[in-house]
Amino acid sequence: MRDAKLARQIDQAHPEIIWQLRLYGWLYSQIVKQQVARLEVYNGAGEVIAIEPIADDEVEQEFTRYARVIERPTTPMVPQDIVFPLSRDATRNENDCIHDILHRTSFARE
C-alpha cells in the first residue's frame, strides 16, 4: 500500500504520516482479513519510504490514545479583549455579542 505526500521529510518532521499509513494498513487488514505486503510513502522529494508495520494491538492503542485527546473538552481560543468585555454584562443577547466580535476583529466591514 502506497500513499503520496507533499512532505519532503516523513520520519521526524511528520510522524503523523507514519501513523496514517499504519492506520490504512490496519483498516485494510480488518476489511480484507489479510495483512498488507508493504506500507510505503512517496514523499515530496520523489523518494519511496518504507514504513515499518506494527502489530494490530499497537495501532489500536495509539488510535485509542488519539481518540481520548480528541474527546477532551476544550475552550475556544478567543482573544481576551473579546471574551472579557462580553462576559461582564449578562443582559446582552447573543446578537449583541456577535456584533461586537465582528467589529473588534479584522472581519469587520467598513
C-alpha positions as CSV (number, residue, x, y, z in Angstrom):
1,M,0.0,0.0,0.0
2,R,1.5,3.3,-1.0
3,D,0.4,6.9,-0.4
4,A,1.8,10.1,-1.9
5,K,2.6,13.1,0.3
6,L,4.0,16.6,-0.4
7,A,6.1,16.5,2.7
8,R,9.8,16.0,1.9
9,Q,10.7,14.6,5.3
10,I,8.4,11.9,6.6
11,D,10.1,10.4,9.7
12,Q,10.9,13.1,12.3
13,A,9.1,16.1,10.8
14,H,5.8,14.3,10.1
15,P,5.2,11.3,12.4
16,E,1.5,11.7,11.7
17,I,2.1,10.4,8.2
18,I,3.6,7.2,9.5
19,W,0.6,6.7,11.7
20,Q,-1.7,7.5,8.9
21,L,-0.2,4.7,6.8
22,R,-0.3,2.3,9.7
23,L,-4.0,3.1,10.1
24,Y,-4.5,2.4,6.4
25,G,-2.8,-0.9,6.8
26,W,-4.8,-1.7,9.9
27,L,-8.1,-0.8,8.1
28,Y,-7.1,-2.9,5.1
29,S,-6.4,-5.9,7.3
30,Q,-9.7,-5.5,9.2
31,I,-11.7,-5.5,5.9
32,V,-9.8,-8.0,3.8
33,K,-8.6,-10.2,6.7
34,Q,-5.1,-10.2,5.3
35,Q,-2.0,-8.1,6.2
36,V,-0.7,-5.6,3.6
37,A,2.5,-6.7,2.0
38,R,4.2,-3.3,2.4
39,L,3.5,0.2,3.6
40,E,5.2,3.0,1.6
41,V,5.1,6.7,1.2
42,Y,6.1,8.5,-1.9
43,N,7.4,11.8,-0.5
44,G,7.8,15.3,-1.9
45,A,11.4,14.7,-2.7
46,G,10.5,11.9,-5.0
47,E,11.6,9.1,-2.7
48,V,9.7,5.9,-1.7
49,I,10.0,5.5,2.0
50,A,9.1,2.1,3.6
51,I,7.0,2.3,6.8
52,E,7.6,-0.4,9.3
53,P,4.3,-2.2,10.1
54,I,3.4,-2.8,13.7
55,A,1.1,-5.2,15.4
56,D,-2.6,-4.5,15.3
57,D,-2.9,-4.1,19.0
58,E,-0.2,-1.3,18.9
59,V,-2.1,0.5,16.2
60,E,-5.3,0.2,18.2
61,Q,-3.6,1.5,21.4
62,E,-2.2,4.5,19.6
63,F,-5.5,5.5,18.0
64,T,-7.3,5.0,21.3
65,R,-4.9,7.5,22.8
66,Y,-5.7,9.9,19.9
67,A,-9.4,9.4,20.4
68,R,-9.0,10.4,24.1
69,V,-7.2,13.6,23.2
70,I,-9.9,14.5,20.7
71,E,-12.7,13.8,23.2
72,R,-11.2,16.1,25.8
73,P,-13.3,19.2,26.4
74,T,-11.6,22.4,25.2
75,T,-12.3,26.0,25.4
76,P,-12.4,28.2,22.3
77,M,-9.3,30.1,21.6
78,V,-10.6,33.7,21.6
79,P,-8.5,36.8,22.4
80,Q,-9.1,38.0,25.9
81,D,-10.1,41.5,24.8
82,I,-13.1,40.0,23.1
83,V,-14.1,37.5,25.8
84,F,-13.9,39.6,28.9
85,P,-16.0,42.6,27.8
86,L,-18.7,40.3,26.5
87,S,-18.9,38.1,29.6
88,R,-19.2,41.1,32.1
89,D,-22.7,42.1,31.0
90,A,-25.3,39.3,31.5
91,T,-28.1,41.5,29.9
92,R,-26.6,41.4,26.4
93,N,-28.0,38.9,24.0
94,E,-26.2,36.7,21.5
95,N,-26.6,39.0,18.6
96,D,-25.0,41.9,20.5
97,C,-22.0,39.7,21.3
98,I,-21.6,38.6,17.7
99,H,-21.9,42.2,16.6
100,D,-19.1,43.2,19.0
101,I,-16.9,40.3,18.0
102,L,-17.2,41.1,14.3
103,H,-16.5,44.8,14.8
104,R,-13.5,44.2,17.0
105,T,-11.7,41.9,14.6
106,S,-10.3,42.1,11.1
107,F,-13.6,40.6,9.8
108,A,-15.4,43.9,10.4
109,R,-16.8,45.6,7.3
110,E,-16.2,49.2,6.8
